[in-house]
Amino acid sequence: VRRTAVIDMGSNSFRLVVYGWEPGRCWQHVDEIREAVRVSAGMSETGTIKPSRVKRAVQTAVVFSSFCRHAGIDEVIPVATSAIRDADNQAEVLELMREHAGLDVRVLSTDDETRYGYLAIANTTSLVDGWGLDMGGGSVQLMRIEDRVLHESGSWPLGAVRVSEEFLPDEDASPKQIKALRKHVAKIVGECDWMPAGDGGSFAGIGGTVRNLAAAAQKRAGHPDTNGVQGFKLTREALEDLIEELASMPVSKRANVPGIKPDRGDVILGGALVLAAVMESAGFEAVETTEAGLREGVFFERFLDDRDPPLFDDVREAAVSNLALRYQDDMAHPHHVEKLSLELFDGLRAAGLADSVNGPDRELLQAACMLHDIGTAIDYDDHHKHSRYLILHGGLPGFSPREMELIALIARYHRKGEPDASELGPLARKKDDARLTLLSAIIRLAEQFERSRDQAIAAVHVEASNGTVTLATDAVGEGAPVAIWSARRNADLLERAIGRKVEVSGPDG
Amino acid sequence: VRRTAVIDMGSNSFRLVVYGWEPGRCWQHVDEIREAVRVSAGMSETGTIKPSRVKRAVQTAVVFSSFCRHAGIDEVIPVATSAIRDADNQAEVLELMREHAGLDVRVLSTDDETRYGYLAIANTTSLVDGWGLDMGGGSVQLMRIEDRVLHESGSWPLGAVRVSEEFLPDEDASPKQIKALRKHVAKIVGECDWMPAGDGGSFAGIGGTVRNLAAAAQKRAGHPDTNGVQGFKLTREALEDLIEELASMPVSKRANVPGIKPDRGDVILGGALVLAAVMESAGFEAVETTEAGLREGVFFERFLDDRDPPLFDDVREAAVSNLALRYQDDMAHPHHVEKLSLELFDGLRAAGLADSVNGPDRELLQAACMLHDIGTAIDYDDHHKHSRYLILHGGLPGFSPREMELIALIARYHRKGEPDASELGPLARKKDDARLTLLSAIIRLAEQFERSRDQAIAAVHVEASNGTVTLATDAVGEGAPVAIWSARRNADLLERAIGRKVEVSGPDG
């Protein structure tokens, strides 16, 4: 396992993030240190980073660099963004970091920053064709993405800190001030010829402000946040509700809204208004959020350095494969469970016996098959429950929180237990009990067919006639008789799911 | 990682258990298949395994063997116990297994079985000097263990199945039958000259019946069972309560008692009575239980094959180290957090500022230090919560459930959050809030001192005077100023825990 540290020297804080990865295989966020260095403090007047901030910045660079030497880091990628980029004394600061910390800091241009934001969006959301937004403290980047490639982008001075200072300087925000800010944003977006003129499309957003707003809406809706806001869609309606709440309180209280971090309370309303105005002007119904950002963009360029642009072929497939390979060496078993599950799924659908599931459920079933055993990394006992925990907390970029929960539950019920869709809580939908029962019944049978891990049952065919369903097997291995015998003992869930008697045919046990 | 499969061909079921391990480092139970082969069915009349059971046994051996070839197993250790040992057609059965499955099965003698049970007890419980019990279906083994070495042992036909058939043949158990069984057991134990004559001592028990009884008592008490019955002490009082409940219902209902497995309902009362009579006769107040058994005994002989007897030096230390090494390569950081934490703990105790903790808490703090970061294996975000999950579910043999929960909670609070002893639920004791707050405050400070992972703060000394506590540091690394600065920002929890102002001295940040 290689360990790559990305050091992000931002205006407000410096952050070191460590990614553990195996080339071409899997990656993971394994470590982090953050220091609130605030290099930009007081910079707006002088254009220069103050001596006390330079000292703190260099000390922090020394700590990060020492951390890297002692924590087995193979490679360090230090980058600096707007504050250092714009500082008059940039050269001095960089030289001190080189001298004391041995760090050769790369100062990112605005275009570089946009590109890394784009890579974060294109590699961790479901966006294929649409628009992206990256909101920082000073500026907002907008992007037009076509077939996952960045086609247009621009940067405007609409960052959360900037607009809050300029448009909402008082303890309370007046309706007039709010209106002025919205109008200002709408005008800018309206003038951008590659943004939609109210007819909408797919939209994804990154940056701490967007994440905080999504977290606040998620909490309001009572949704679980086991994997943060990954894949959550913040609707315009939910955002407007939040704005109404935030605008009704003085600035000093806004950080108390659940989901909003203490150090963002003073700028969250400004950020929310910018986001809402962009969405209204363009006609976006919702913004898809992700836990990824600039640092992941930088890391993806390294991890996928054999590709240009450095993109996963398919975000969801990459996410499932990443999680599967993180905990499993041998994929023959999960792949075969997947094959047999899909044969059952497709066969039952063709026989008209699977009305409770649809096309998209097929992909969830596939993902659950790949991940059903990862919990054994914790312990064999209750490994189905551990698989659920690892799926929910490891995260699956590209899937919605509801989809992640469904995948986790199918994996949870691959061995035993009575599938219970009420565990989806507020993410549950109509027919979920039937859906979850059928998908769990399928994976459970496939698992029994594969219990000797030797692909003894090469294939399974669904044959329906006279009220009975026969699962005919191509039995090629010595383990087949016991596999078939086990499958017979575990067919009851499928019988209940489809309301038919199920017979398993094959060499007798 | 090596993978060793132990195949246990028992009277009732065949079980294949896979252990993943790194020599001299760590081990884990990673996979398992079980088949209810019931080779002993009908054997009591003929002394011979029936043809239908021979066929099933050989088929199961074929499946297990195929599993081993396909699941990357490096080494297979197949052993057979009483049914095959006692069968007239043992040779035929073994030859068929050799021919069809390629398995060279080792038939264990009664002494071998006792020894593996002993190894399971000596390596996974807190028993040092005392007695052990291994209850099977046919027989019960008793052992006298001195300084963790097996000194005496014997086997009696008091297994749960045997005594149930002999003494409790009816649907309902009469007080007279119950009394007769107890008397029978008491007589046998009374005649054994190396068993205590009512004056008690430490006692540990293994076998499915004991585990089921412990699980039932655990559920009754509302205790968590995240790691099964590992380390749970089943008291005589709780056991007698259970017996009263079981005896009040017909045999067909006994499997409905939560904690009792369906296939044990018919023998559980018999087993409970034998255990109770042994405890009463010897004067044991409680029996310590473990998730380990024969199979782990067989595995330990392999894992610790450079030792005779194959014992860990210290069960608790081995458990902590096993879990720490399973998820971490570099132990320099956890070890240094441990060192600094103990310096704080000892210093505060010496200054009379740590009345809420005692000697045994020191060991829990140590364990938490070794394990505080293991959650990063799941994800860096919320890794303190993941550490807790991995500790509770990975298990720590040798510690009680309460101790495991405390270790998990100290690890949980090493970064942030308000320590809350109510999370201990029914395992909470008086002063636990103060205890948990102080221990969390200590590890949190040690973690800050070690934030650059470079042992920049070599040592810390507690100096108390005039109502203020000063933490004086031996700062040797470049990272020291920031570490000290961070420690200062995280001293509030300690201030609350000891009710004093805390100052951190060292090079200024």
Interface residues (C-beta under 8 A of the other chain):
Chain A: V17 V18 Q28 H29 V30 D31 E32 I33 E35 R56 Q59 T60 V62 V63 F64 S66 F67 R69 H70 A71 G72 G228 E291 D329 D330 A332 H333 T376 A377 I378 D379 Y380 D381 D382 H386 Y389 L390 H393 G394 G395 R451 S452 R453 D454 Q455 A456 G477 E478 G479 P481 V482 A483 G509
Chain B: V17 V18 Q28 H29 V30 D31 E32 I33 E35 R56 Q59 T60 V62 V63 F64 S66 F67 R69 H70 A71 G72 G228 E291 D329 D330 A332 H333 T376 A377 I378 D379 Y380 D381 D382 H386 Y389 L390 H393 G394 G395 R451 S452 R453 D454 Q455 A456 G477 E478 G479 P481 V482 A483 G509
